[in-house]
Amino acid sequence: MSEADVERLAALLGLPIEPVSRAAVAEILVGRLTAARLLAEFPLPDDVEPAPTFRP
């Protein structure tokens, strides 16, 4: 994720992001995308079903 990517995404969403903040935003987004990828790729058994309500 580059600063140019952040600039394009911000424009699409109508979010004002100062140029000095774009590098930090890009770094944060890379971390979030990495975490999301780990969750999406986590193997689950075929018999697992989501719970309708979380109860700790």
Secondary structure, DSSP 8 states (H G I E B T S, - for coil): --HHHHHHHHHHHT----GGGHHHHHHHHHHHHHHHHHHHH----TT----SS---
